[in-house]
């Protein structure tokens, strides 16, 4: 095994074997409600075609796990957004995290599971948007939140995700493009 390098930059923990970084890309707003349809086989091909390796997708909601020679998540994000936007003619929004960082965020989930509730990890790439979401007043019974490092931990009653206060707040124009949510069960499949 190669040398392991760890450093924190721009809020992203990078821990990798030198020369290869393991990433998770979370695409926002694909295959939802009939819009922005992308076949996962095509998505894997696009990511592989950009020079990334060991590419796999998880579910059909825009979750890609891959290895890259790049150790710059921002550069990988820009590359993926450009390629997706050009190929599929939409404004692609992609969140790129190292698998190690995603594992840390998932491990820090603060709420105990409750029957009849969804546990979400909402990735937020803008500190103002995160502060605004964290400030949303919740009743604790329908939903509850806690801000993390570049994320919002969110537990909400099943069937109420889009109708809840946080669900509505995350969809407004000034916040929506800065967020993507994944069920904690999905996150664990990405690790």
C-alpha positions in Angstrom: 0.0 0.0 0.0 1.2 3.5 -0.7 1.7 6.4 1.6 -1.5 7.8 3.2 -2.0 11.5 3.1 -4.6 13.4 5.3 -5.3 17.1 5.3 -8.2 19.5 5.7 -8.8 22.1 3.0 -11.9 24.1 2.1 -13.9 22.1 4.6 -13.1 18.7 2.9 -11.1 16.1 4.6 -8.8 14.4 2.1 -7.4 11.0 3.0 -6.1 8.9 0.3 -3.4 6.6 -1.0 -1.1 9.0 -2.8 -2.1 9.2 -6.4 -5.6 7.9 -5.9 -8.6 9.4 -4.1 -11.8 7.6 -3.5 -14.8 9.9 -4.1 -18.6 10.0 -4.0 -20.4 12.2 -6.4 -24.0 13.1 -5.5 -26.0 14.5 -8.5 -28.8 16.9 -7.6 -32.2 16.6 -9.2 -31.8 13.7 -11.7 -34.4 11.0 -12.3 -36.9 12.8 -10.1 -40.4 13.5 -11.2 -39.6 12.5 -14.8 -37.0 15.3 -15.3 -33.3 15.1 -16.1 -33.4 11.4 -16.9 -30.0 9.8 -16.9 -29.4 6.0 -17.2 -26.9 4.8 -14.6 -25.0 2.8 -17.3 -24.6 6.1 -19.2 -23.5 7.9 -16.1 -20.9 5.3 -15.3 -19.6 5.6 -18.9 -19.4 9.4 -18.7 -17.4 9.3 -15.4 -15.1 6.5 -16.7 -14.6 8.5 -19.9 -13.2 11.4 -17.8 -10.4 9.1 -16.6 -11.8 8.0 -13.3 -11.7 4.3 -12.3 -13.6 1.7 -10.3 -16.8 3.6 -11.2 -20.0 2.3 -9.8 -23.5 3.8 -9.3 -25.8 3.1 -6.4 -29.5 3.2 -7.0 -30.9 5.4 -9.9 -30.8 8.7 -8.0 -27.4 10.0 -9.1 -24.9 8.4 -6.7 -21.5 7.6 -8.1 -18.5 6.0 -6.3 -15.2 6.2 -8.1 -11.4 6.6 -7.7 -9.5 9.4 -9.3 -6.0 10.5 -9.8 -7.1 14.0 -8.8 -6.9 15.0 -5.1 -8.9 18.2 -5.7 -12.7 17.7 -5.1 -13.5 21.1 -6.5 -11.8 20.3 -9.8 -13.5 16.9 -10.0 -16.9 18.6 -9.3 -16.3 21.2 -12.0 -15.3 18.5 -14.5 -18.4 16.4 -13.7 -20.8 19.4 -13.8 -19.4 20.5 -17.2 -19.5 17.0 -18.7 -23.0 16.3 -17.5 -24.3 19.7 -18.5 -22.9 19.3 -22.0 -24.1 15.7 -22.5 -27.6 16.0 -21.0 -28.4 19.7 -21.8 -29.3 20.7 -18.2 -27.5 22.7 -15.5 -25.8 20.0 -13.6 -25.2 20.3 -9.8 -22.9 17.8 -8.4 -21.6 17.4 -4.8 -18.2 15.7 -4.6 -16.9 14.3 -1.3 -14.2 11.9 -0.4 -15.6 8.6 0.8 -13.7 9.2 4.0 -15.5 12.5 4.6 -18.8 11.0 3.8 -18.1 8.1 6.3 -17.3 10.7 9.0 -20.5 12.7 8.4 -22.6 9.5 8.4 -20.9 8.3 11.7 -21.7 11.6 13.3 -25.5 11.3 12.6 -26.9 12.6 16.0 -30.4 11.0 16.1 -31.4 7.6 17.2 -33.6 5.8 14.5 -37.3 6.2 15.1 -40.0 4.0 13.6 -41.9 5.8 10.9 -39.2 8.4 10.3 -36.5 9.0 7.6 -32.9 9.8 8.5 -31.3 12.2 6.0 -27.9 13.6 5.5 -28.2 16.9 3.6 -25.0 18.1 2.0 -24.8 21.9 1.9 -22.0 23.7 0.1 -22.9 27.2 1.2 -22.4 28.4 4.8 -25.3 30.9 4.5 -27.7 28.3 3.2 -26.6 25.9 6.0 -27.2 28.6 8.6 -30.6 29.4 7.2 -31.6 25.7 7.2 -30.3 25.1 10.7 -32.3 28.1 11.9 -35.6 26.7 10.6 -37.9 26.2 13.6 -39.0 22.6 13.8 -41.4 21.0 16.3 -39.3 18.0 17.2 -42.1 15.6 16.6 -42.5 15.9 12.8 -38.9 16.7 12.2 -35.6 17.7 13.9 -32.3 18.9 12.6 -28.7 19.6 13.7 -26.0 21.3 11.7 -22.8 19.5 11.0 -19.6 20.3 9.1 -21.0 21.2 5.6 -24.2 19.2 6.2 -27.5 19.2 8.0 -28.6 16.1 9.8 -32.3 15.8 9.4 -34.9 13.3 10.7 -38.4 13.7 9.4 -41.6 11.7 9.6 -42.2 9.4 6.6 -44.5 11.0 4.0 -43.7 14.5 5.2 -40.3 15.1 3.6 -41.5 17.7 1.0 -44.3 19.2 3.2 -42.1 19.7 6.3 -40.6 23.1 7.2 -37.0 22.0 6.4 -38.2 20.3 3.2 -39.9 23.4 2.0 -36.9 25.6 3.0 -34.4 23.4 1.2 -36.4 23.8 -2.0 -36.4 27.6 -2.2 -34.3 29.1 -5.1 -31.6 30.7 -2.9 -31.0 27.4 -1.0 -31.9 24.5 -3.3 -28.9 24.6 -5.6 -26.6 24.4 -2.6 -28.1 21.2 -1.2 -28.7 17.6 -1.9 -30.2 15.0 0.5 -29.6 11.3 0.8 -31.3 8.9 3.1 -28.8 7.5 5.6 -29.4 4.0 4.3 -28.3 5.1 0.8 -25.3 6.9 2.3 -24.2 3.6 3.9 -24.4 1.9 0.6 -21.9 4.4 -0.8 -19.3 3.7 1.8 
